[in-house]
Amino acid sequence: MTQTFDLSGRVALITGASSGLGARFARVLTASGRLEALAAEIVAAGGEAFPVAMDVTDEASIVAGYDAAQASLGPIDTVFANAGMNNRALAAEITAEAWDGVMAINVRGVFLTAREGARRMMAAGSRESGKGRIILISSIGALKVLPGLTAYCTSKAAVLMMGKSMAREWANRGINVNVICPGYVETELNTDWFHEDGGKKQVAGFPRRRLMVEEDLDAMALYLASDASRAITGSVFTLDDGQTL
């Protein structure tokens, strides 16, 4: 096997890295408190990290975040657009403000993060290097109805098509864009729910009657960020332990 998951020399920007899957992606990419604590952990393990406060709904904040990251670590060639939020409400009851809040982070934020990353990759010569990588984090909510999560599912379906559209536009610019649709993963953000009766009942309805763990996404994250995925763009990967079956 000539291709490896070696990420030596790469610089990745990961949104939503203060917790959950974003923090996991940061640890995993570096290995092949919050931001400051995570950065210190990565540095202690022999990697490099620079925490950046970024409001993904604010274009100026995104640009400033990229500027700060690049000043510290160099040109960014890999982006994980992971920041997202949820709002549990029935479609007939959700307020316009709540709807807009979900779309601002889950759709606008993902778009602005990916677009800024692509602009910088192109300026740095991604067409010649072919090393541009953008990974959008969607959800199984893009593929099936999750009751009571209309805004969330709608936003994640938008991310899925966004990734395909970007992949087509940037295919000849040396940038691969792919989408990961995770199933339910136990993180510090949802662990309380899944230990309550309602959460336990939900898990009992899964084909394997279990939750995924963060480590289940490691191999795909490494693959899509590495040179091994040079021929993969515009693809959607469902990683859900059979939850959508």
N, C-alpha and C positions, 0 to 999 in steps of 0.2 A: 504494500500500500504506500503510494508516494505522497498522498495528501495527509496532512495532520491538522490537528486543532491548535497548532502553535499560534499564539497571538502576540509574540514578541514584537515590540516596536509599534504596536497599534495604540491608538488613543481613543477611548470610548467615552461618550457622554450618555448618561443614563438619567432620565427624569423619574421622579418619584422614588429616589433611592434612599429616602430617610427610613423606609420600613418596607415590609412585605416583599413582593417579588423584585422590586427595584433594588433593594439592599442585597438580595440573593444574587441577582445578576452581577452586581458590582463585585461581590466576593468571588464569584465563579470565574469571571473574566480575568480578574487579577491573579487568581491561583493558577491557570494553565500557563448608648447614647443615641445618637442620631447621626447627622452627617459628619460632624467632627469626630465622634467616637468611631464611626465606621471608617473614616479616612485613616484614623490612627491605627485601627486594627489592620487595614490593608497595608499600610506602610510597615508596621511591625512584622508582617508576614513576608516582607521583601518586595512589595509592589509600590506603585506610585498612585496617589489619589489627591484630588483637590476638591473640597466641598464648595458648591456654588448654590446660593439661594436664588431660585428661579420661579417666577410666577408664570406658568405656561399659558395663562389667559392674556398676558400682557406682552405684546411683541417687543417692546423696548427692553423688558426684563429678560426675555429670551436672548436677544442680541447681546446684551451686557453679560449674561451668563456664559455664552459662547466665547466672548472676548476674554473674560477672566480665565476660563478654562484653558484656552489656547495660549494665553500669556504664560501660564504656569507649566503646561504639559506639552504644548506644540499643537500642530494641526490635527483636528479631529477627523478620523476616518470611519468611525463606527458610532451609530446612534441607536439607543434603545428608547423609543417613545413609549414609556410605560405609565406615566402619571395618569390617574383616573379616579373617578368617584362613582358612588352609587346613590340612588334615591328610591327607597321602597315606597311606592304609592300606586294605587290603581289609576288607570288612564283617565277615568272620569273625575278623579279627585286631585290629581297633581296640579299644582299651581304653575302659572306661566313662568314665574320667577325660578321655581325649582327646576322646571324643564330646561330653562336657559342656563342654569348653573351647571347641569350635567353636560349639556352640549358645549359649553364654554371650555370645560376641561377635557372632556373625552374626545371631542371632535376638533374644535378650533385649536386647542392646545397641542394635540397630536400633529395636526397639519402644520402649525407654525414651527414646531420643534423640528419636524422632518424637513420642511422647506429650508429653514436656515442651515441645517446640517448639509443638505444637498448643495446649496449655493457655495458653501465653504469648501466642500469636497471638490466641486468642479473647479473652483478658483485655484485649488492646490494641485490640480492635475489628475483627477480621478479617471479621466478618459484614457490616459496613458498607463496609469498604474493598475486600473481595474480593481482597486481595493476598497472602493466605497461600499459601506454596508449600512443599511437602515432597516431596523426590525421594529415593526409596530405591534404592540400588544393589544389584541382584541379580546375575545371571550367566546365561550360556547353560546353565549347569549346572542351572538351574531348569526347563529345557525339554528337555534330552536327558541321557542317561547319560554321565558322564565317568568312565571306568573307574578304579577305585582311589580315587574321591573321593566315596564314599557320604555321609559326614557333611556334606561341603561342599555337594553337590547337594541334600541334604535341607534344609539350612539356607536355601539360596537359593530353593528352592521355597516355603518358609514365608514368606520376605520378599515374594515375588510376591503371594501371597494376602493377606498382611498389608496391603500397599499398597492392594489393591482394597477390603478391608474398611474400612480407615481412610477411603478416599475416599468410600465410601457414607455412613459415619457423619458425616463433616465437610463434606459437600457443601453443606449449608445454613448452614454457619458461615464461608463465605468462604475455605475452605482447599482447595486442589487438591493431591491426592496422586497421584503417578505413579511408575512403576518403570522403570528402565533395566536391561536385561540385556546387558552387554557381552560380546563374545567375547574371545579371547586377545589381550591388548594387551601389547606389549613395554614393560616398565618396569625401573627399576633393581633391582626385587625378583626378576625372573625372567630377566634378560638372560643370565646365565651358563648356565642350563638350555637356552635356545634356541640357544645356540652350541655345545652338546654334540651328539653324534651322535643321542641319543634325541630331543632337542628339534628338531633338523633334520628327523628322520624324521616327527615329529608335524606340523610345518609343511608338509611335502611332501604330507601327506594332506588339507590344506585345499583347497577348490575353486580358490582363487586362489594357493595355495602361498606365502602370505606372512602375516606377523603384522600386526595393526592397530598404529597408533601412537596415542599419547595424544591428539593433535590431532583424531583422527577422532570424538571424543565432544564436541568443543567446541560445535558448533552446537546439538546437542540439549540440552546443559546450559544454554546461554543461552536457548533457546526455552522450556524448562520453568520457568525462573526468572523469566521476563519476563511483561509484560502480554499479550504475543502469545498466550500459552497459556491465556487466561482461560476458554475453553470446554473445556479438556482436563483431565479428572480420571478416575482409575481406569483409566488406560491403561498398557499394558506395551509398551515399545519395545525391540526386539531390534536391537542394533547390533553386527554380528559379521562384516561383510565376506563373508557367505555361508558362514561356518564350519559352520552347522547344516544346510546344504542337503545 
